[in-house]
Amino acid sequence: MRERSICCKPAESPVLQPRRGLLHWPPHAPASFWRVFFAVEVRSEEDYGAAGERKLAAKRGDYFAASTVVVWDVDVLQDELIRVYRASAPQNPTVFRRGEIADAEPALPGWTFPVEDMLS
C-alpha cells in the first residue's frame, strides 16, 4: 500500500507537504486535484558544479514527469538570475536577470515577478 499523509483539514486551503522527496495528498483527494503547475528551486551552496547541476536536472525531470508545467531555477548565490524551464522545452530555459521581469507562462498566465525582488 502506498504511504499517504493528510496535510490539511477540509476547511483549510490545501498545501502539499514534502516527505522524503515525494509529494503526498489527503487519502480521499484525487491526484489530479493536487497537480503542481509551477515549482521553484532556490539553489544552495551544494547545487553548483557538475554534481549539483546533475541533481537539479534530475529534480526538474521528476517535476516534468509529474506533469509540472514550469520550474524556476533561482540562482541567488553566483549568477543572480532565474532560469525558467518549461515542460514544452525542458532543455532550453529562458533566463531572466536583475532588472528584468520573470514569468511562469503557461503555468500562471499573466503572472510576473521582478527578478530583483527574488535576489534581494
Secondary structure, DSSP 8 states (H G I E B T S, - for coil): -------S-TTS----EEETTEEE--TTS-GGGG---EEEEE--GGG-HHHHHHHHHHHHHHHHHTT--EEEEEE-SSS-EEEEEETTEEEEEEEEETTSEEE-TTTSTT-EEEHHHHH-
